[in-house]
Amino acid sequence: MSDLPAAAEPVDDARPPRPGVSVRTRITAAVAALVICAQLGTGALIYVVESRRIDQAVRSSVDQELSEFVAFHSTGLDPETGEPFTSSQRLLRVFLERNLPGAHEVLVGWVSGPKYVAGGARGALASDPVLTEAVPELVASGTTGRVVSPTYGDILIEVQPISVGGRQEDALVVAVGHTEYRAMAPAVIRTYTVVALLSLGFIVVVASRVAGSLLRPIRGLNEAARRISATDLSARLPVQGNDDITALTVTTNDMLE
């Protein structure tokens, strides 16, 4: 009869378990990461939508000014004579006296140069060298232009040429500080960022509490399993609830039978 090799005795590993990241922490971190990704995507979408809204608002404001001027040119009468305007200078002057431009707009009565200006504190924009250099060509072509001023940034220029008294170089010029309009978008993003950070903190706290509540039965299961030794298998794990953890508890108790 051959001798069988002796079974190797189990060696107790006396090394303490390595500390690791708890399941609760990993769940909370995963929820936080998903929320951050969603918030970043939402923030980018808000910025794009807000930028487009601002662009549309600028265009709408310019179109409104030009349409009002065209209507005034077609049907307006000189308040001094009660007759149609016979001078482009008089037409521009009366229109600008009656019209209040927007916060970032300047209306310029262009008569071979910035003759009349309506724009309050923004009136200095009418004499900006970049604008005065670009307007004559735009008046001649009747097109829209955009220039970049060292002082005012991006400026949208729209012209409405007029012909009263035979002068073709006269026009109403609408200049809009586009950069100032676009500065509204970062303000919206800053507000969104504050709200997003507050929401993230709230969600992390709630996620941590919910994860702890869900994992509480597992901690109880672990503590009960530690009380069962190799020489005392009479202890049984308490069965509570009706979920996956309950099924695991029942299976463990069946193994101890």
C-alpha positions as CSV (number, residue, x, y, z in Angstrom):
1,M,0.0,0.0,0.0
2,S,1.6,3.2,-1.2
3,D,2.0,6.1,1.2
4,L,-0.2,9.1,0.4
5,P,1.3,12.5,0.8
6,A,0.2,14.3,3.9
7,A,-2.3,17.0,3.3
8,A,-0.8,20.4,3.7
9,E,-2.0,22.2,6.8
10,P,-3.7,25.5,6.2
11,V,-1.5,28.4,7.0
12,D,-3.1,31.2,8.8
13,D,-2.5,34.5,7.2
14,A,-1.8,36.8,10.1
15,R,-1.4,39.9,7.9
16,P,-4.1,42.5,8.6
17,P,-6.5,43.1,5.7
18,R,-5.5,45.9,3.4
19,P,-7.6,49.0,3.9
20,G,-9.7,49.7,0.8
21,V,-12.3,52.0,-0.4
22,S,-15.7,51.0,1.0
23,V,-18.6,50.1,-1.3
24,R,-20.5,53.1,0.1
25,T,-17.8,55.5,-0.9
26,R,-17.5,53.9,-4.4
27,I,-21.3,54.2,-4.9
28,T,-21.3,57.8,-3.8
29,A,-18.3,58.6,-6.0
30,A,-19.9,56.9,-9.0
31,V,-23.1,58.9,-8.5
32,A,-21.1,62.2,-8.1
33,A,-19.2,61.4,-11.3
34,L,-22.4,60.8,-13.3
35,V,-23.9,64.0,-11.9
36,I,-20.8,66.0,-12.8
37,C,-20.8,64.7,-16.4
38,A,-24.5,65.5,-16.7
39,Q,-24.0,69.0,-15.3
40,L,-21.0,69.7,-17.7
41,G,-23.1,68.6,-20.7
42,T,-26.0,70.7,-19.5
43,G,-23.7,73.7,-19.0
44,A,-22.3,73.4,-22.4
45,L,-25.8,73.1,-23.9
46,I,-26.9,76.2,-21.9
47,Y,-24.0,78.2,-23.2
48,V,-24.7,77.3,-26.8
49,V,-28.4,78.0,-26.5
50,E,-27.8,81.3,-24.7
51,S,-25.2,82.4,-27.2
52,R,-27.6,81.8,-30.1
53,R,-30.4,83.6,-28.2
54,I,-28.1,86.6,-27.7
55,D,-27.2,86.6,-31.4
56,Q,-30.9,86.4,-32.3
57,A,-31.7,89.2,-29.9
58,V,-29.0,91.4,-31.5
59,R,-30.3,90.8,-35.0
60,S,-33.9,91.4,-33.9
61,S,-33.0,94.7,-32.2
62,V,-31.2,95.9,-35.3
63,D,-34.0,94.8,-37.6
64,Q,-36.5,96.6,-35.5
65,E,-34.5,99.9,-35.6
66,L,-34.2,99.7,-39.4
67,S,-37.8,98.8,-39.9
68,E,-38.9,101.7,-37.8
69,F,-36.7,104.0,-39.8
70,V,-38.0,102.7,-43.2
71,A,-41.5,103.2,-42.0
72,F,-40.7,106.7,-40.8
73,H,-39.0,107.5,-44.1
74,S,-41.9,106.4,-46.1
75,T,-44.8,108.0,-44.2
76,G,-43.2,110.6,-41.8
77,L,-43.7,114.3,-42.2
78,D,-41.5,117.1,-41.2
79,P,-43.1,118.4,-38.0
80,E,-42.1,122.0,-38.9
81,T,-43.6,122.1,-42.4
82,G,-46.1,119.3,-42.3
83,E,-44.7,118.1,-45.6
84,P,-42.5,115.2,-46.6
85,F,-38.9,115.6,-45.7
86,T,-36.8,117.2,-48.4
87,S,-33.4,116.8,-46.7
88,S,-31.7,113.6,-45.5
89,Q,-30.1,115.6,-42.7
90,R,-33.5,116.8,-41.4
91,L,-35.0,113.2,-41.8
92,L,-32.1,111.7,-39.7
93,R,-32.2,114.4,-37.1
94,V,-35.9,114.1,-36.4
95,F,-35.8,110.3,-36.4
96,L,-33.0,110.2,-33.9
97,E,-34.6,112.8,-31.7
98,R,-37.7,110.6,-31.4
99,N,-35.9,107.2,-31.1
100,L,-34.3,105.7,-28.0
101,P,-31.7,103.0,-28.9
102,G,-31.0,99.9,-26.8
103,A,-28.5,99.6,-24.0
104,H,-25.7,98.4,-26.3
105,E,-26.8,100.2,-29.4
106,V,-25.8,103.5,-31.1
107,L,-27.8,105.1,-33.9
108,V,-25.9,107.3,-36.2
109,G,-27.2,109.7,-38.8
110,W,-24.5,109.3,-41.4
111,V,-24.2,112.4,-43.6
112,S,-20.7,112.0,-45.1
113,G,-19.7,111.2,-41.6
114,P,-21.3,110.7,-38.1
115,K,-23.5,113.8,-38.2
116,Y,-26.1,112.9,-35.6
117,V,-25.8,110.4,-32.8
118,A,-28.3,108.8,-30.5
119,G,-26.8,106.5,-27.9
120,G,-26.4,108.1,-24.6
121,A,-23.3,106.9,-22.9
122,R,-22.5,104.6,-25.9
123,G,-22.4,107.6,-28.2
124,A,-18.6,107.7,-28.3
125,L,-18.8,104.4,-30.3
126,A,-19.9,106.5,-33.3
127,S,-16.6,108.2,-33.5
128,D,-14.5,105.0,-33.1
129,P,-11.9,105.0,-35.9
130,V,-12.6,101.4,-36.8
131,L,-16.3,102.1,-37.3
132,T,-15.9,105.4,-39.2
133,E,-13.5,103.7,-41.6
134,A,-15.8,100.8,-42.3
135,V,-19.1,102.6,-42.7
136,P,-18.6,104.5,-46.0
137,E,-18.0,101.2,-47.9
138,L,-21.0,99.6,-46.2
139,V,-23.2,102.6,-47.1
140,A,-22.1,102.4,-50.7
141,S,-22.9,98.7,-50.9
142,G,-25.9,98.7,-48.5
143,T,-24.6,95.6,-46.7
144,T,-23.9,94.5,-43.1
145,G,-20.5,94.4,-41.6
146,R,-18.7,93.4,-38.5
147,V,-15.5,95.0,-37.2
148,V,-13.3,94.6,-34.1
149,S,-12.5,97.7,-32.2
150,P,-9.6,97.8,-29.6
151,T,-12.0,99.8,-27.4
152,Y,-15.4,98.2,-27.9
153,G,-14.6,94.8,-29.1
154,D,-16.8,93.1,-31.7
155,I,-19.2,95.6,-33.4
156,L,-22.0,94.7,-35.6
157,I,-22.8,97.4,-38.2
158,E,-26.0,97.7,-40.2
159,V,-26.7,100.5,-42.6
160,Q,-29.9,101.8,-44.3
161,P,-29.0,104.0,-47.2
162,I,-31.4,106.8,-47.9
163,S,-31.8,109.2,-50.8
164,V,-33.5,112.5,-50.0
165,G,-32.5,115.5,-52.0
166,G,-30.2,113.5,-54.2
167,R,-27.6,112.5,-51.6
168,Q,-26.7,108.9,-52.0
169,E,-24.0,108.8,-49.3
170,D,-26.4,109.4,-46.4
171,A,-27.7,106.6,-44.2
172,L,-28.9,105.5,-40.9
173,V,-26.2,103.4,-39.2
174,V,-27.0,101.0,-36.4
175,A,-23.9,99.9,-34.4
176,V,-24.2,97.2,-31.8
177,G,-21.5,96.3,-29.3
178,H,-21.8,92.5,-29.9
179,T,-19.1,91.7,-27.4
180,E,-21.1,93.5,-24.7
181,Y,-24.1,91.4,-25.6
182,R,-22.1,88.2,-25.5
183,A,-20.8,89.1,-22.1
184,M,-24.3,88.2,-20.8
185,A,-23.7,84.5,-21.6
186,P,-20.8,84.0,-19.1
187,A,-23.0,85.6,-16.4
188,V,-25.7,83.0,-17.0
189,I,-23.0,80.2,-16.8
190,R,-21.7,81.6,-13.5
191,T,-25.1,81.4,-12.0
192,Y,-25.6,77.9,-13.4
193,T,-22.2,76.9,-11.9
194,V,-23.2,78.0,-8.4
195,V,-26.6,76.2,-8.6
196,A,-24.9,73.1,-10.1
197,L,-22.3,73.0,-7.2
198,L,-25.0,73.3,-4.6
199,S,-27.1,70.6,-6.3
200,L,-24.0,68.4,-6.5
201,G,-23.3,68.7,-2.8
202,F,-26.9,67.9,-2.0
203,I,-27.0,64.9,-4.3
204,V,-23.7,63.5,-2.8
205,V,-25.1,63.7,0.7
206,V,-28.3,62.0,-0.3
207,A,-26.4,59.3,-2.3
208,S,-24.2,58.6,0.7
209,R,-27.1,58.2,3.0
210,V,-29.1,56.0,0.6
211,A,-26.0,53.8,-0.1
212,G,-25.5,53.4,3.6
213,S,-29.1,52.4,4.1
214,L,-28.9,49.8,1.3
215,L,-25.7,48.4,2.6
216,R,-26.8,48.2,6.2
217,P,-28.2,44.6,5.9
218,I,-24.9,43.5,4.3
219,R,-23.0,44.8,7.3
220,G,-25.3,43.0,9.6
221,L,-24.8,39.8,7.6
222,N,-21.0,40.2,7.8
223,E,-21.1,40.7,11.6
224,A,-23.3,37.7,12.1
225,A,-21.1,35.6,9.8
226,R,-18.1,36.5,12.0
227,R,-19.8,35.0,15.1
228,I,-20.0,31.6,13.4
229,S,-16.8,29.7,14.1
230,A,-15.5,26.4,12.8
231,T,-16.4,24.6,16.0
232,D,-19.8,26.3,16.5
233,L,-22.1,26.0,13.4
234,S,-25.3,26.3,15.4
235,A,-25.6,30.1,14.9
236,R,-27.8,31.3,12.1
237,L,-28.0,34.5,10.2
238,P,-31.1,36.6,10.8
239,V,-33.4,36.7,7.8
240,Q,-35.0,40.1,7.1
241,G,-36.8,41.6,4.2
242,N,-37.5,40.1,0.8
243,D,-34.7,41.0,-1.6
244,D,-31.4,39.8,-3.0
245,I,-29.7,40.2,0.4
246,T,-32.5,38.0,2.0
247,A,-31.9,35.3,-0.6
248,L,-28.1,35.4,0.2
249,T,-28.9,35.1,3.9
250,V,-31.2,32.1,3.3
251,T,-28.5,30.4,1.1
252,T,-25.9,30.9,3.7
253,N,-28.1,29.4,6.4
254,D,-28.8,26.4,4.2
255,M,-25.0,25.8,3.8
256,L,-24.7,25.7,7.6
257,E,-27.3,22.9,7.9
